[in-house]
Amino acid sequence: MNATGRLTTHVLDTALGEPAAGLTIDLFWLEGGERQWIKTVETNSDGRVDGPLLDGIGFMAGIYELVFHAGDYLRRSGADLPEPAFLDVVPLRFGIADPTAHYHVPLLLSPYGYSTYRGS
């Protein structure tokens, strides 16, 4: 495995037009239908995580899941949400085929929708 491969993310609040600071994200590895927790992180003032979620020897091909705790963030940000909120936890399941590559998985978030893509 090449140590240049890595997984990164960031979250932008499209309703406010700014980075989503203080949003909790859980990272899981999926194997045999079971989720294995890897780590929990929180976005910084730029909506990013301080450093890669995975890199080096820990970055392997396989299926991963990022779980964004959007509802908690949206409530703290002052969004006017119904109870229950339309979006609470946003799971993104994706595959890593090339562990030598950079996989960037951003989340564009608002109280009533989200999108993602493989960034650079």
C-alpha positions, 0 to 999 in steps of 0.5 A, a space after each residue: 500500500 502506498 502512503 499517499 492514499 487518504 480519505 478526507 471530508 468537509 461539510 458546507 452549510 448551503 443554507 447559511 453559505 458557510 462551513 459547518 463548524 462543530 459537526 460530528 462525523 463517525 467513520 465505519 468500515 463495513 465487512 461481511 455486512 457488519 459495521 466496525 467503528 473506526 473513529 469519531 471526529 468533529 469539523 473545525 471552523 472551516 468545516 473540515 477535519 484536522 487531518 485525513 480521516 484515514 491515510 497510510 497503512 490504515 487506508 485500505 480498499 473496501 466499503 466505508 461509511 461516513 455518518 454525519 450528525 446533521 440534526 445536532 449541528 442544524 439545531 445548534 446553528 439556529 435552523 428552524 426545524 420541525 420535530 422530528 427534523 427532516 434530516 437527522 443522521 446522514 449516512 454516506 456509504 462508499 467504496 475505496 477501490 484504489 488505496 493509493 488515491 485521494 478520496 475526498 467525500 464532501 457534504 453540502 447540507 441544508 435543513 431539507 437536503 444534502 448532496 455529495 460527490 467524490 471531490 479532489 
